[in-house]
């Protein structure tokens, strides 16, 4: 599981450096994300623009991450496209997660809240 993690103006940007987010790496993904949350990272942008395929286990891991954040923070998912975006829409997860088209839109969403 390869994640690139950067900090920018109190926002943690997590870029998934994988072509697939599926059952084989979903548990490790969830674990690494929960470690960030447990280290008081309460504003997270999850960049999934490099992911070309996700399955139900990866969606489950994402829901687990969202639950771990609770009401103490905000998670914005950016860069979903193609079949990944379709999966979010088909499962109606686009109503549960805050989705942004790109990194700039995700950062703007945090600025608008401040």
N, C-alpha and C positions, 0 to 999 in steps of 0.2 A: 504494500500500500504506500503510494508515493504522494505526499501532500507537500506543497510549498506554502509556507506560512509567513506572512509579512504583517507588520503593524504600520498603520498610516492614520495619523490624527485620531487616536483612540479607537480605531476600527481595525479589527483583525480580519485580514483577507486570507482565506484558505483556498488555494487552487488545487483541484484534484488533477494530478498528473498521470492519469490512467485513461486508456481508450474505453475500458469497460468497468462499470461498477456493478458487480453481480454477487451472487452468493459466496463466491470464493474469497472475496475481500470485504464484503459488507460488515462483518463483525469487527474487523480491525479498523475500518473506517469509523464506525460508531465509537469504538474505544478511544481512538485518537481525538475525535471531536469532543467527546465527553471530558477528556483530560483538559482540553482548552477551556471548556465551560467551568470546570472545577478550579481552574486557575484564574477565575474572575474575568474571563473574556466575555463581555456581555453585549458587544456589538460585533457580529460576525457576518461577513460577506462570503458566501460559498460559491466560488467560480467553478462551474461544471462545463465550461465551454469546450474542454478537450474530450469530454465523455461522448462517445457515439452510441453506447448501449447501456441501459439500466434494466434491472429486473425487479420483481416484487420484493425480494429480500433487501435490495438497496433502498427501495422506498420505505420499507419497514425500519431500516436503520436511520433514515432521515427523520421519520416520525419520532423515533426514540431520541434523536438529537434535539428535536424541537421540544419534546416533553422535558428533557433534561434542562433546557433553558428556562422553561416555565415562564413566569411573568417577570423574571429578573433581567431579561435581555431580549434582543431581537436578532433573528436570523433572516438574511435576505439571500435568496438563491439567484445567481445571475448566469447568463450564457446558455441556458437550455435551448436547444434547437433540434429540428428534425424529429427523429423518433423519440428522443428523450422528452422533448416538449410535448409531443403527442401522448406519451405515457402519463405525464402530469395532468393533461387535460382529460384523457380517457378515464383515469381513476379519480378525477375531480380533486386531485391534490393541489391544483392551481388555486383552489379556494382556501386551502389550509396554509400553504406557504406563500410568502411574499416573493413574487418572481420579478426580476428585472431583466431587460433585454441584454444589457451589458454592464461593465464595471462602472461607467460614469453614471448610468441611471441608478445603480445600487447605491453609490456614494451620495447622490443627490437625495435619495429617499431618506438617508440618515440625517443629512443636513436639514431637510424640510421638517424633521421631527424636533430638532433642537430649538 
